[in-house]
Amino acid sequence: MTTSNTTPARQGRVALLRLDNPPVNGLSHDVRRRIMDELDEALADPGVAAIVIAGAGKGFSGGADIREFNTPRMLAEPTLHTVIAAVEGSAKPVVAAIHGVAMGGGLELALACHYRVAAADAQVALPEVKLGLLPGAGGTQRLPRAVGVEAALNMIVSGATVPATELRGRAVFDAFLEGELVAGAAAFAESVADRRPLPRLRDRPVASPVAEPFLAFAASAVAAATRGYPAPSKCVEAVAAAASQPFEEGLRTERDLFLGLLHSTESMALRHAFFAERAAAKIPDVPEGTPVRPIRAAAVIGAGTMGGGIAMNFANAGIPVTVLEAGRDALDRGLGTLRKNYEGSVRKGKLSPAQLEERMGLVRPTLSYADVADADIVIEAVFEDMAVKQSVFRTLDETMKAGAILASNTSTLDLDAIARVTRRPADVVGTHFFSPAHVMKLLEVVRGAATGNDVLATVMALARTIRKTAVVSRVCDGFIGNRMLEQYLQQAQLLIEEGALPAQVDGALERWGMAMGPFRMSDLAGNDVGWLIRKRRYAEHPEMRRWPIADRLCEQGRLGQKAGRGWYRYESGRRDALPDPAVEELILEESRNLGGRRRTIGDEEIVQRCVFALVNEGARILEEGIAQRASDIDIVYLTGYGFPPWRGGPMFFADTVGLYNVVRAMRAFAGGGGDQAQTWTPAPLLSRLAADGGTFTGR
């Protein structure tokens, strides 16, 4: 809605109120005020018999205006509650005309209208649970009255978007209209203009003879499935109130539950992640509107696990991609794996056989660099070795057309050293995908010293096209994620040297919320990946500390799941990580060789040492300018490393603990002797913030 004071448009006896606040008609303060002003005008006009509320542009309303989150305007009157009460209490019928999406507060506004009509392609959702909240403007009370307890609970607890046609025949929609929606809605409004009493969802009973046993079952199932997330269980409580309490009492229950969640650490963490993901797309010195290069065709060098996964991202987005390998056997294996991945999606019902063939048809295999020369972007995904990558880039420099983007999937190596072997370093950028590349959301975009702004802007836009969350990193060994991971894994190694075993370390961190503990994660990724990096670093830094347990494990061929044994043993055809007495004996032997005395280590120490090691290195990365902002670091760990979303990422989590308390714990760990004193020296930025009572939030 605009902010002018014009009278609402009219179609006969029907006043037309438009929600007009691009891009999703968010219910900002200006929009709410305009609804109230135009509603009052329509009610006062004797020539108006009914009112239609419709959205401008592509949808009805996406709900709250995120630009007003955490500002006074979000709670300024008229609030959404005030608007909804006025709409529902209108003496003249109000019809919501829904097209596109009606989400969150937008759907709650529609539910307060007396009638709802929709276009056949409309979609509805109450997604507040994804931010650790529940619908707080009557959604948990009106929706069960409109669609029944079970359907409402499924929508509210999942936050899923539902096609409006799936709710046909329920009280949530009175009609589905073809043709021009607003004209049809106005005709519908005219047809009901003189009907009384006005139907209100609040007056409908919650019709469900099995509501009580169903809700009891749902409460138990939801609690078990959403450990660490309080909002889903509170959603069940709110819907239960709709089924058991008078409407006004149910509204009060909903409000109390909403306010409790609003101030919970878990909701604050999820809201932090929501805004952090949007902030990550912004690069301060690359303004919006920076010209981008067209990406009409792509190429990938290497058809291994990573190369094939990267190629799938392009094919999934409808972008033709050429995959190059050095030998026919490797190329055939890679294409076979790629097809197998797609066949798995067909079996799960995620793709049709026709879509499989369409996507495979976009993948062109080749053994010749000449066949990739005209690609707009080429991504190198070969062995993680500097000499090998530099050789590939020399060839690409000679082969690729002018203006092509030359990208490396390196996870740790110096991108600037790779760029220097070309005559076009401004065209070189890092695109670090995470395995499996066609599944994982994170894309670390590595900005070299010479990377052009247009190249950076193009890759950030491409990330959106292929549905990745992109985070920019400057150049350092390991960039953001793997540089921090090294400290995390080192603590895990120290813990097993000092007295813990892999299953205890993994169990403590998984119970805390990590998707996978460090030893299970290493087995899944392949222990040889870390071994290769360690051997490179041992050569580059002969003085650095060795990790004898991990090195001996690899020397024995215990490379993880792919070898059937690693930190754990694995039975054929299964991925269960089974503790192995041989690994325990290896750990005990090396502990004796190191001269330490093993001790009992509690879960709290395990979690604090591993997570605070991430925080400390994150603070160094932030101060060095490797990461643009602390929230970027959080997004890297939330989308690429299995950090629990309801803890908000390592830097946000440190803020919730209190940086003073983090530093205090680190000082206690530093007193443990051995390597601990140097390991636990607080980063300068962390020390300053802790001393000043500061936080990482906003940095």
N, C-alpha and C positions, 0 to 999 in steps of 0.2 A: 504494500500500500504506500502510496505517496503521502506526503505530510501536508498537502494543501487542504483547505476547508471546503472543497466542492461538495455539493449535494450528491448522494449516491445516484447512480444511473437508474433509469426506469425502463421496464418493458411492460406496458399496460399497468396493471395494478401491482406489479412485482418490483420491489427495489433490489438492485443488484450491487452487492458489496464484493469488491475484489481485494484479495490478498496479493499485494504486489511488492515484494522485497527480494529481489534476485540474490543468490541463484536458486534458493529453494523455498522462498516465501517464509523465512524464519519469523517467528512471532516476537519481533522486537517490541520495545516500548512504544515506538511510533506506530507500529502496526496495531498493537493492542488498543492504543488511544483512538486510532482512526476507526476501528471496529465499533468501539463504544459511541463515538460521535455519530457515525452513520446509522448505527442501530437506533440511537435516540431520535435522530431526524426521521427515520422511517416510521418509528412508533408514533411520533407526533403528527405525521402527515396523514390526514383522513383519506387521501387518495391511494395510500398504500395498504394492500390487504395481506401481503406475504413478502417474505424476504429470502433471497438466495445469497449464500456465501460461496464464492468460488475462488480458485487460485489463478493468478496470471501465469503465463509462460508454460513451463513443462509439468507443473504439478500443483496439487492443492496446498500442502504445507509440509515442510520437513521438521516442524516442531520448533523448539527454542532456537533463537538466533545465537549461534556459538560466539559471535563477536561480542555479545553482552555477558558471556559467562564471567563470573567473578567481578562484575562491576555493579554499582548501585542501580543502574537502569534495569538489571535483571529482575529486581524485586520491587521496582517502583510501581506505584499504582497508575493505571489499572493493571493489576497482575493478571495472569492467565486465569486464576480462580475467579477474579472479579468478572472477567469477560465471559467465562463459562456460565457463571450464575446469571448474568444478564441475558445471555442468549437463551438459556434454558427457561428463564422466567419471562421471556417475551410474551406479550399478549397476542401477538400475531405469529403465525407459523414461520419458522426459520428452516430452510432447506439447505443442507450442505451438498454442493455439487463437486464430486471428487473425480479428478483425473490424475494420471501420473502416480504420485505417492502421497499418502497421508500418514505421517509418522509422528510418534511421540505426542507432543502437545497438539500437533495438527489433527491427529486422530481423536484425541480427547476433546478438542473443540467440536469436531464433527459429531461425536457421540452425544454431545450436549444439545445438538440441534434436534428439532422435532422430527425431521425426516432426513434421509440420506439417499441420494441417487449417485450413480457412478458410471463412468465409462467402462467398457468391458476389459480394458487393459490396466485398470487402476490396481494399485497395490497398497496394502496397509501394514502397519507394524507399530509395536510399542517396544522400542529397542533400549529403553533406559537401563535394563539389567546389564548391558554391555559396558556401562559406565559405573557399575556398582550401585545403581539406584533402582527404584521401582517407579512406575507411572504415578506422578504425584498430583495430578489434577483430575482425579476421579476415574482414571482408566481402569483401575483394578475393581471398581465398583460397578461401572456401567457396562464394560465389555462382557462380564459373565451374564448380565441380564439380557444382553443382545445375542450372544452366541452359545451360551451354556458354560458351565463350569470347566469342563474338560478342554474344550477348544480354547477358551480364554486363558486357562492356565498354561497350556502349551505355548500360546503366543507370547504371553508375558514372561514366562520363565526362560524361554529360548531367545526372545528378542527378534525372532525370525520375521522376515518379510513374507507376507501371504498374498497371493493373487485374490483380488476381491471376489472373483467368480467362484472361488472355493467356499465362500460364505453365502452363496446364493440360497435363498429360502430361509435365512435367519433374519432376525429383527434388525441386524446391523445395516442392511440395505433394503430400501423400499422399492427400488427399481433400478434396472440397468438400461442405459439409454444409448441409442445409436445416433449418429449424426452429430451436429454441433451441440456440445454438452450444455452450455449456458442457456441457449434457446430452449433446449429440451427441459432443463431444470426449471426455467421460468414457466413453461407450460404446465409442468407437474405442480409447481407451487400454486399456480392459478387454480388448478383442479382441486386442491385441498384447502384453499384459502378460507373457506367458510365452515370447515369441519371443526366441531368442538365435541368433547374437550381435546386439547392438544396432546398428542402422545409424547410421553417423556420416558426415556429408558429407566430413569430413577424409580418410576412407579411400577415397573414390571417386577414380578417375583423372579427369583433365581430358580428356574425349574430344573431340578435334578434330584430324582429320588434316591440316588446313591452318592450324593455330594459328600456326605460325612465320611464313609469308608474310602471313597476315592481320594479325598484330600489327605486323609491319614496315611494312605499308601504313598501319595505323592510327596508328602513331607519327608518321609523316610528315604524314598528313592532320591529326591533332589539333594538332601543333605549328604548322602553317600557319594553322589556323583560330582558335587561342586565343593569339595574340601578347600577351604581357604577363601571362599567367596560367600559372604553372608547374604548378599542381595537375593539370590534365587530362593533361599528359604524364607526370606521376608516377603517375597512375592506370593509364596504359598499362603503365608499368614494373612496377607491382605485379601486374597481371593476367598479364603475361608471366612473372613469377616463379611464379605459380600453375601456369602451363602447362609450366614447365621445371624447377622445383625441388621437392624433397620438401616436404611440408606444413610442417614446423617451420621449415625454412630459408626458405620463402616467408613465413611469419609474421614472421620476423626482418627480412626485406626490407621487408615492409609497415610494420613498426614504425619502421625507420630512415627510410623515406621520409616517414612521417607526422610524425615528430619534426622532420625537416628543414623540412617545410612549416609546421608549427606555429609555428616561430620566424621564418618569412619575412615580409618587409614586406608582401607581397601578401596573405597570409592575414590578417595583423593588420589590414590595411586593410578587407578584406571582412567580418571579424568586427566591426570598428568600425562599419561601415555597417549591419550587421544589428542591433546594439543601438541605434545612433543612430536608426534608423527607428522603433523602439519607443519610444524616449525622446521623440521629437518629438510623439507623441500626448498627452503629459502636460503639463498647464499647472499650474504650482505653486499659483496662487491660484484654480484652478477644480477643486475636489476631485472625485474619482470619486463618482458618485451624484448629481451636480448634475442637477436635473430638465431634461429636454430636451423640446422642442416636437415634436409629431408632424408628419412630412412625408408627407402622403398625395397631395399634388398640387403641381406646380411650374409656374413660368412663366419665360420668357426674353424679354427685350426686345431685339429685334434678331435678324434671321435671316441675318446674314452668316456668314463662315467661322467666327468664334468662337461666335456665337450658336447656329448649327446644331450645332456640335460639342458645346457644353454641353448642348443639348437631347438629343442622342444618349446622353449619360451617364445622364440620367434614364430615358429609354426603355429603355436596356439593363438598368436596375435594376428595371424594371417599374413605374416611377412615371409616371403621366400628366403630360404637360407641354404647356402652351399656349405657342406662339411668336407673338409680336406684331411686326409691322412697320408702317411708316408708309404704305407703298404696296403695291398688289397685285403689281406686277412684281417688286419686291424680295422679297416674301413667296414668290412662286412660284419665283423663282430659288433662294431658300434651301431650300425644301422639295425642289426638284429635286436640289440638291447633296446634301442629307441622304439622299434615296433612292439616289442614285448611290453614296454611301459604303457603304450597306447592300448594294447590288447587288455591289459589289466584294468584300464579305465572303462573299456567296453563291458567287461565282465561285471564291474560295479555299477553299471548303468549311468556312468557319467558322460559317456560318449556313445554315439551310434556307430555302427560299422561304416556307414558312409562318411561320417566325420573323421574316423580313423584314416580312411583312404585319402580324404581331402588333405589332412595334415601331413601324412606321409608324402603326398604329392608335392608339398611345398619344400621338402628336404631333398636337396640334390647332392649326391655323393660324388667326390672327385679325388683324383690323385695328383692333379696338376694345379699349380699356383695360378696359371693363366685363367683358370675358371673362376677364381675369386676376385680377379682384378677390378671388376666393375661394381663390387659391393660398396654400399654407402658406409658400412661399418664392418670391421673384421675383428673378431675376438680370439686372441691366442689362448689356448687352453692345453698347453703341453706340459711336460715334466717340469717340476718346480726346481729348475737349475738355471742359474744366471747365464751360463754360456749357451745353453740350449735356447733360451728365450731370446737372447741377443741375436743369435743366428737367424731365428724365425723373423725377427723384426728387420734385420738387414734385407732379407728376401722380400718382406712386405713393402719395405720402403722402395725397393726397385720395381715392384709389381703393381701396387695399388694405384688407382687413378688419383688424380689431384683432388683434394677435398675429402677423401675417405678418412674416416676416424679409425685409428689404430689403437685397439684396446687390449690390455693384458688382464688375464684372470689370476695373476699372481696373488698369493695370500700373504706373502711376507717380504718379497724381494724389493730392492730399490728401483722404483719405477723410473726415477730420473736417469739411472744408469742404463736402463733399457731404452729410454727416449734418446739418449745421447748417441746411440749407434745409427739413428736415422737423420735425415736432412730436414725432417718436419716435426720437431719435438712438440710444437703447438697442437699437433693432431693426435698426440699420444695421451692416453688416459687409462687409469686402472678401473676395471669392472670386476670386482671380486664377488663372484657368486658363491653361495653356500650350498653344500651338498645335502640332499639331492637338489640340483639346481632348478629343476622344474617344479619343485614343491616349496622350498624355503623362500620366505618373503624378502629376506634382507639382500640388498645389493650395496656393498661398500664401494663408493665411487671415489677413486684415489686421484687426487689433483696433484699433478706434477708441478715442478717449478715453472715449466713453460707451457702447461696446458692452457689452450685458448678458452676464453669465456664462452664463445659460441659452442665449442666442443663440450664444455661442462654443461651448459644449458641444454644441449641436444641430448646428452646421455641422461640427464635428470628427467627430461620429457619422455625419453624412450623407456625409462624405468616405469613410469606410469602406464605406458602403453602395454608393457609386458607384465603389469600388475605386481611390481616389486616396490618395496619401501626402500628408497635410496637415502643413504647417509654419506656425506662428504667427509673424506679424511685427507689430511696432508700426508707426505711421505715419511715413513719411519719403518723400522723393522717390525713387521706384523700389523702395521696400521693401527686402527683402534681395537678391534675385537681380539685378534690373535696376540697383540702385544700384552693386553690385559690378561688374556687366557694363560699366558706363560706364567704369570705370578700365581694365578689360581692353581695351576697344575703343580707348580713347585711346592706350594703349601701341601697339596695332597701327597706329594712324594715325601716331604719332610714328616708328615703325620704317620705314614707307614714305617718310616725309618725309626720313629720315636716310640711307637707302641700300638698304633691302630692297624687294621687290616682293610683291604679294599672294600669289602662288603660293608664294614662299619662306616667308612667315609662316605660311600655312595648312599647308604641308607639314611644317614643323618641329613645329608643335603637334599635328598629326594623327599624326606618327610618335611623338611623346611619349605619345599616347594619347587626345587629345581626339577626340570623335566627328566633329567638323567644325571647321575653322579659322574665325577670325572673319570673313573676307571671304566665304567660301562660305556661312557661316551668315547673314550679312547679306543676301546675294543671295536665299537661300531665304525668309527672313522678309519681304523687301521693304525696299529701302533707304529708301523713303519713311517707314517706321515711325520709324527713328532720326532722319531729317530733320525730321519733325514735332516730335519731342521737342526736338531741338537748337534749332529756331526758337522754340519756347516758352521755352526757357531763355535764349536770346539776348535775348528781350524782357524776361524777368524779371531778368536779370543782364547788363546791357549791357557790364560790364567783363570778362566771361568770355572766354576764348580761343576763337577761331573755328577750325573744321576745314575749310579751304578745299578740300582734295581731295575729301572726302566730299560737301561741299555742291555743288561744281561737277558732280560725277558725277550727282547727282540733278537739278540744273538742266538737264542734257543729256538727261533722261528715262531714264537708266540705272538703273532701279528694281529690277533683279534678274531672277530667272528668269521672272517673269510678263511682263516686258517683252522677254525674249529677250536682254537685255544688262544688265550691272551692273558689278561688279568684274571679271567674266568675260563672255564671250559664250556663248550657248547656241544650238545648232542645233535646228531645229524637231523636236518629238517626242522630244527627248533632254534629259537633265539633266546631261550632262557639262560641267564647268566648264572652258572653254577660255581660256587666256591671250589677252588682246586687246592688240595693239600700241597701239591708241588710248588705252587706260587707262595703259599704260606712259608714253606721251608726256605725258599729262595729269599724271602723278605727277612726271616729270622737270621739266616746266614750272613746277609749283607749288613744287617744291624750290628751283628757281632764284629764284623770286619771294620765297621766305622767306629767301633769303640764306645758306642752309646749304651745307656741302660734303658731298656724298654719300660714304659709306664702305662698306666691306665689313662686313657684320654676320653673325655666326655663329649657328647654330641654338640653341646653349646660351643666348646672350644673349636671343634671341627668346623662348624658353620661360620663362626666369627673369623677364624683365620683365613678360610678360603674366600669369604665374601669381602672382608676388609682389605685383603690383598688386592682384589679387583678395584675397590674404592681408591686405595692409595695410588695405584698405577693410573687409574682414571684421572685423578687430580693432576698428576704429572702431564698426562696427555693434554688435558685442558689448558694448563698453564703454558705448555709449549706451543699451543695453537694447532696441534694435530687435529683435534676436534673443534668444531665451531662453537659448541655450547654443551653444557653438561647433559641436557636432555637428549642430545644426539647420541651420547654414550649409552644412555638408558635404552634408546630405541635399538641400538646395535645388539644389546644383550637380550632385550625382550623379543626381537624378531629373528635373531640368529643363533642364540646360545641357550635357549630354554629357560631363561630367568623367569620366575613366576610373575605373571602380569599384575597380580594383586599386591605385589611388593613394589611395583613401579620402576624397576631397574636399579642397578647398584648405587647410583648417585642419589636418586630420590630416597632409596631405602636408608642410606647413610644420614640423610637429613631427618628422617623420621626417628632414627635412633638418637640423633644429636651428635654433631661432629665432635663436640667436646668428649662425649662418651666413646666415640670411635677412637680418637687419639689416645685416650686414657687406656683403653683395652690394648692398643698397639704397644704402648709403653710397657704394659705388663708382659706381653708376648716377647718383647725385646729382652727382658730379663731372663729368658729361658736358656741363654747360653748358646754356644755353637754359632750357627749362621744367623741366629735370630736378631742380633743387635743391628746388623746392617740391613737385613730384610725389612725390619719394622721401623726404619727411620721415616717419620711422616714427611710426605711431600710438602714443599714450602707453602703451596696454596692451601692445603689441608690444615697445616699448622696455623696459618694466619686466620682462616675462617673459624677454626675451633676457638682460637684465643679471643676473637672479636664477637663470638656468638652468632656467626654468619651461617649461611647455607649455600649449597650448590644451586638451588632453585633460582632460575633467572640469570645464571651466569652463562 
